[in-house]
Amino acid sequence: MKGFINEIRKHPTKDREGMFLKVFDLSKDDFDLLLFSGLINPNAEVDTAEKQLNKMNQLQFASFIQTELERYQRKYPSGKPVSFDLFILDEHDDFVKEKLGGVSAFTDWNGRICFILDPDEKVRSVLKSVIAHEYHHHWRMSKLGATEENETLLDRMVLEGLAEHFVREELGETYLGPYKDALSEDKARFYLDTKFKTHLFDKGADADPFMFGDKEQNLPFWGGYSIGYYLVKWFIDRNKNVSIEKLTLLPSEEYIDVFYN
């Protein structure tokens, strides 16, 4: 973020969105995803952004993330490089603050993890959980050679479910994110066997409502995330003592087979 702020000060009248894309080497789609995930508006007052950045630097979140990622890469090698970018959360984004504990993140297909943070010490424990969650995405995607074009709704659900089980394995139950509790286990079974079962191989935007929820389609908020958690749980219930390494490398179809057999 420092490089972007410096560019604004040097070129105050220049198009900020274009500057942002150039500084961070982002596509327009990636930029839109960052905004959706809570990124501070690039057109915000530069003094406000700099103040938030200074708070972030004082908290040393970047070195914290680096240390955690290096630890996971040593313990669970992905075979591919992993990198990260750290962004400031829009201070008015109540959804990320209240629902996600002040931390939003996503992992792209090239091993880059983007973290969007509220610069406050209270988010550190949530950040620790999110780092583990996102590293697991990178690990599984790398090992399976997953591609965006071929990713199905089932793949996405299993990816999210496995990431939370990885968090529990590495950090403990108290570090689990909010997704698991979006549905009870019984509700997860119900929705999977009704609304979801004919859409498991939907791709791209067609799968989004099933992951995030859609009132018009009567799809529950974070439904796909929660069902993904339970898909992995049901597999583990049938396969005691299975390692996280083995779980990570299994194809998604193995998890749905347990539900229907």
N, C-alpha and C positions, 0 to 999 in steps of 0.2 A: 504493500500500500504506500510505502514511503516514496517509491519511484513515481507512482501516479500523482501523489500530492506535489512532488517537486515539478512534474510536468505541468500541472495546473498553474503553479506559481510562475513558471516561465512563460506559459502561453495561456493567460487567463481567458481569452476570447475564443480559444479553439474548441472544437466539438469534443466534449468530454467522453462521450460514449466511444468514439473512435480512438481517443487516447487510451482509454481503459483497455480496449481490445488489443491495441498494439503493445502496451506495457506488459500485459499478462499473456500475450500470444493466445488469445481466445477466439473462438468462432462466435458468430452471433447467437447460435443456439446455446452455446455454453454460457454466454452472457445472460441470456434470457432465463436460463436455469438458475443462475446465481441470484438474479433478481427475485425469482419465484421462491428461492430458498432463504431470502431475507437480507440480501446484500444491501448495504447502505447505498442510497441513491448517489450515483456519481456526480449529480448536479447539486448535491448538498453543499452547504457552506464549507469552504476549505478549512476554516479555523475549527469548526466542529469536528470534521474528519481527522484533523491533525491531533486534536485533543484526545479523541478516542484511540487513535493509533499510539499515542504516548502512554496511555493507560495500558494498552495491550503489551507494549514493550516492557513496561515496568513489571508486569505480571509474568514475563518470560514464557508466554504460551508457545512461542515458536520452538524454543529449545526443548520444552516439555514434550511437544508433539514429535520432534525429531528423535528424542531419546526413546520414546515409546515405540515408534515405528521401527527403529533400528533393533530394538529388543525382539519384536515380533518377527522381523525379517531373519534374525539369527535363529530363532527357535522354530519358525515355520517358513523356511525359504520358499519364495514364490517362483524363483527362477527368472524373474523379470524385475527391472528397477521399479522402485516406488518413490514418488516425490509428493510434495504437497504445496499448496498455496493457502495463505491465511488471510481472511477478509474480515472486515468490520461489519457487524450486524446493524441494520437500521434500528436506531434507538426507539422507533415507534412501532416496531414489529412485535406486538403483544402475543401473536400466535407462537412464534419461536420461543419467546421468553416464558410463556405460561405452559405451553404444551410440550416443548422440547427442552426445557431447562436452560435456554439461552444459547444452545449450540445446534447448528444445522450443518449438514455435510453431504457430499456425494462423491463417488469414485468414478472416474471416467474409464474408458476402455484402453487407455494408454498408460495406466499406472499412476495417474495424478489424482490425488485426493484434495478436494476443496473444502476447507473449514470456514464457516461463517460464525463468528463468536460475538457475544456480548462481552465487552472487556471488563469483567468483574470476577474477583477471586471466587465467588460462590459457584461459578460454572465449572471449576476445575474437575470435580469428581464426575460430572456429566461428560466433560471433554474426555476424560480417561476412558469412559465407557464407549464413547463414539469413536475414538481412535481404534479401539479393539474391533468394533463393529465394522468400520470401514476397511481396516486392514484385512479382515476376513474376506470381504468382497473382492479385494485385489488378489488375495491368495487363491480363492476358488476360481475366479474368472481367468487368472493366469494359467493355472494348472489344467483347466478344462478347455482352454483355447476358446472361450466363449466370445461371441460377437453380438453386437447390437442388432444386426439384421435378423439373426436367428433366435433371439431371446423370446421365449413365450411367457405367458402369464404364470404358468407353473414354474418355469425357471426363476422368475422374479420372486415368487412366493417362497420357494425353497431357499434361494439366495438370502433373503431377509431372515427367514427362520433360522438358518444355520448361523448367521452372523450373531444373532442373539444367544444361541446356545454356546457359541464361542466365547461371548462375553461372560456368560455364567461359568464356563469352564475355567477361564483365565482370572476372572475378578470376583466372582461370587454372585449370588442371587440379588444382593442389594444394588448391584450395578446394572441390572436389566433396564432397558428403556421402556417407554410407555406402550409400545405396540402390542405386546402380549395381552395386555388387559383390555384391549379394545373390544374383544369378544370373550365370552365365557367359552369353556371347552364344548359345551353342548351347542351353543350358538354357532361356533366354528364348524361343527359337524353338520348342522342344519344348512348353513349357507353354502358350504362346500358341495353338499349333495343336492342342492336345488339351484341356486343362482349361478354358482361357479362352474359346475361340472361340464357344461357344454361350451365353456369358454377357456378351458385350460391351455389351449394352444393358440389363443389370440396373441397378436404381436403388436408392438409399438403403441400408438395412442389408443388403440382399441382395448388394451389391457389396463390403461390408467384408471378408469373408474372403479375397477375391481380392486386395485391396490389402495387408492386414496378414498374411495367412497363417492356415491352419487345419489342424492335424495330422489331425483326423478326416476332413477332405475331401481330404487329401493335397495341400494347397495350400502353396506355399513361403512362408517368412517374407519379408515385404516384396516378394512376387512382383510385384504390380501396379506398384509403384514402379520396380522394375528393368526390367520389360517396357516400361513407359512410356519409360524412358530409351532403350532400344534402338529402339523405334518411331520416335522422333525421329532417332536416329542413322541408321537405315536410310533415312529420307526424305532426310536430308542427303547420304548417300552417293550417292543417285540425282540429287540436285539441288545440285550444287556451287555454292558462293558465294552461296547463298540467305541473305538477311539475317535477323537475329533478329526484326526488325519483321514481316517477311512470315511467318516461322514462327509467330509469336505470334498472328497474325490468321487463320491457316488453320483451318478446321473439323476436328474430330477425325477424321472419316471419311477425310480426305486421307492421314492417316498409316497407317491400316490398309489402305488400298487399295494402298499400296506393298508391303506384306508379301505380299498375295495376288496381285499382278500382276507 
